[in-house]
């Protein structure tokens, strides 16, 4: 199981990007930093592949480039503003999930801070495991298998500048193929509060992005959103959702 890690960096985050890369490098099979900087003459001195892109590129364009370059089984995408106490273990847990369990779609560690808390996204917990099946994940740090990446490339992620909705679209694409979004609570990353851009702009771009999902995947997007909203409003509706047979059939409870 080949894991290619991509660290996405920008002005003010390069030091942390290099620290992440140094910690990941012994565990990842391949490693690339995709970076931008306000200083056009700046060149990142890294001990791995480093690709400089225009400063106008945000998450969407960098993520799209990473997906187009990645030929490995698994693409692990890491934003350069997150921190983790044990990056090598995170990579190994990611690899283990795809090797040992069938039907894993998007994979993510526990993310703090995120609006998509485990309390709202969890569908069920695998027995005797730190793995949770979730309705969708957070793209601050997440992994994608080849089958999902191929479908995402058709949606034009580069036009979704700030990347909002990529995580939900990836989850819907995976579910339509029988691949379940999974969160591993045994490893975590910390993300700082806030953004450096207008949330309203990001939201509008997200709405345009998810409209490009074909109907057979958009159905799963609506189911995901309904479940997520139900977790906030009505505990009874959550219980009903958990009993839906179509979702249970997608998740092999006991086996690999």
N, C-alpha and C positions, 0 to 999 in steps of 0.2 A: 504494500500500500504506500504509494509515493505521495508525500505531502510537500507542496510548494507553498511557502509562506511569503506573503506580500505585506510590507509595511508601508502605509500611505502617510507621507509627511508633508509639512508645509512650514512657512516662516515661523520661527519661535519654537518649533517642535523637533528640530533635527537632532538635538542632543538626546532627547528621549527615544527618538527613532533608532539612533545608533545603539543605545543601551538595550532596546528591545531586540534588535538584530543580533547583537553579541550574545544575548541570552538564548535566543532561539536557534542560532546557527548550529550548535552541536546536535540538536535533535531533529531539525527539519532536513529533508533531503535536498531541497533547493530553497534559496532565499533571495528576494529582490526587494529593494527599496524604491518606490516611485515617489518622487519629491518635486516640489515647486518652491520658489522663493521670490520675494519682492526684488531682491538684488539679482539682476540678470547675469552678473558675472560670477555668482556664487556656484561653487562646485562642491558637492558633498563627498568627503573623503571616507569611504566605507570599505570594509573588508568583504564585500559581497557585491553582486550586481546592483548598480544604482542607475536609475533612469530619470533624467531631468525632463520635466514637462513645463509648459507655460504656466506662469503664475495665475492665470485666469482659470486654471483647472481646479475644480474642487473634487469632492468624493466621487461623483458620478463618472467624470471623465477618467480619473485614475483607476477606478474600479473596472470600468470597461476595458481599459488598456491591459490591466492585469488578467482579466478573463480571456482576452484575445491571445495573450502570450502563453497562458498556462496550458500545458499539455499533460499535466499530472493527474492522477486519480482524484486528488483532493486539493482544493485551493483554500488556504487559510488566510483570511484577510484581517489585518490588524490596523486600527487607526492609531497614529503616533501620539495621541494625547491620553492613552490609557496606560495603566500600570498593573503589574501582576507580581505577586511574591515568588512565583515559581513558573517561569515561562517554559522551561524544558518539560515539566510535568504537564502543562497545558497541551503542548504539542503531542506528547505521548498519549494523553487521554483522548485527544481528537483522533489520533491514528487508531487507537484501540477500539473506539466506538464504531468506526467504519469496518474494521477487520472482524470484530467479534459479533456484531449484530446486523442482521439483514434489515433492509428497509429503512436505514437512517438517511434522512434527507439533509436539511440544513442542521448543522451542529453549532452549539455555542456554549461557552462557560456561563456561569452566573455573572451578570453585569450589574455593577453599582457605580454610578447612578444611571437608571433608565426609567422612563415612564411605563415600560412594558414589564412590570414586576412578575415574578414567578407566581405570586398569588393570583394574578389575573390571567396569566397565559397557560397555566398548567391544566392539562386534560387528565393525566394519570401519572402515577409513579411506577416504574418498573419494579417488580418484586425484588427485594434484597439488592437494591441498586441505588446509586446516586443519580441515575438518569431519569429524566422526566420527559414524557411526551407533552409537547406544548403546541398551542395553536399557531404561534410564530415566534421568531427569535429577535435578537437585537443585532444590528450590523456593525456595532462598535468593534467587536471581535467575533467573527463567525467563519464557518467552513462550508464549502459547497462541493458536492460531488460533480463529476463531469456531466451527468444527465441533466442536472438543473442548470448548470452554466450554459449549456448549449441552447436551452430554451430562453434564458435571460438575455442572451446576446441578440435575440431577435426583437427585443423590446426597445432597444436604443437607450441603454442606461446612461450614456454620455449626455443625453438631453435632460436627464433628471439630475440637475447640477449638484444638489446637496444630498442626494441619495435616499431621501425619505421614501418609504414604501418598497424599497428593494427587498428588505427582509420579509415583508408580507407577501410580495409577489413570488419570491423564491419558495416560501412555504406552500403557497397555493399550487405552484408548478410541481413541487415535490409530491404533495398529497394526491394530485391528479395521476401521478405515476406510481402511487403506492409507497412513497417515501415520506417518512414521518419526521417533522421538526423535533429535534432533541436538545435538551439543556442538561449539562452535567454540573450538578451542584457542588461537586467535590473540588472544582477549580473556579477561581473567580478573578475578574479584572475590575478595576475601579476607573470610572470615567468622571471627569470634572463636570460640575453643573454648568449649564448654559451653552450658548452657541455664539459664533462670531458672525452670524448672518440673520436676516429677518425670517422668523418662523413662518410668517404668512406667505412669503415667497416660496419657501420650501414646501409648504402644504399644497399650494396651487400646482407646483410642478409634480408633486406626488399624485394628485388627482389625475393630471394629464397622463402620467406614466402608467398607472394601473388600468386606465381605460384601454391600453394597448394589449392587454391580456386577451387571448381568444376566448370565446364563450365557454368552452369545456374546462378552462382553468379559472375564468372569472366566477364560475359557480362556486368553486372552492374558496375563492377570495371572500365572497359574500358569506359563506358558512363560517369562515374564520372570524370575520368582523362581527357577525351575530353572536358567536360564542364569547368573544372578547367583551362586547357590550353587556351581554347577559351576566357576566361575572360581577359587574358593577351594580346592576339594577336589582336582580331578582334571584336569590339563591335557589328557588324552586326550578326556575328555567335552567339553571346550571345542572341540576340533578337530571333533568330530562335530556339535556344534551349529552350527558355522560352515558346515557343508556342507548344512544343512537347506534343501531347495528352497523351502519356503514363505516363508522369511525372505528368501532371495535375490530371489525374485520381487517382494517388496514394495519393494526398494531399487533404483531406477534408477541403476546405477553411473555411466554416462557422460553422461547428458543433463541438461537443465534440468528 
